[in-house]
Amino acid sequence: QVQLVESGGGLVQPGGSLRLSCAASGFTFRDFVMGWYRQAPGKERELVARIGYTTNYGQSVKGRFTISRNNADNTVSLQMDSLKPEDTAVYYCNANIVRWSGILDYWGQGTQVTVSS
């Protein structure tokens, strides 16, 4: 059974930091591109960062957020610094792989991040 369990969300003041973690199980973690997406109220879900052989960031978080993964313990983390109110959203962990048989796409339940004074 595939599971992606996020942790580390919460309330933080503008300029502060948070670290999100995602624990994965039920699939071959090292083969998947792992990512973080977010969705704010009334907005579409958007890419925050993803990591496979390369690393990609959404334009709005470049230079402030850092994604990392540990293939030994099947975790992916997102270090978020210099947080802004517009970073407020539900953050979702994602696992993705493209195979000859199709695309596999797994999602976590999400964790709320609120940036407010």
Secondary structure, DSSP 4 states (H G I P E B T S, - for coil): --EEEEE--EEE-TT--EEEEEEEESS-GGGSEEEEEEE-TTS--EEEEEESSSEEE-GGGTTTEEEEEETTTTEEEEEE-S--GGG-EEEEEEEEEEETTEEEEEE---EEEEE--
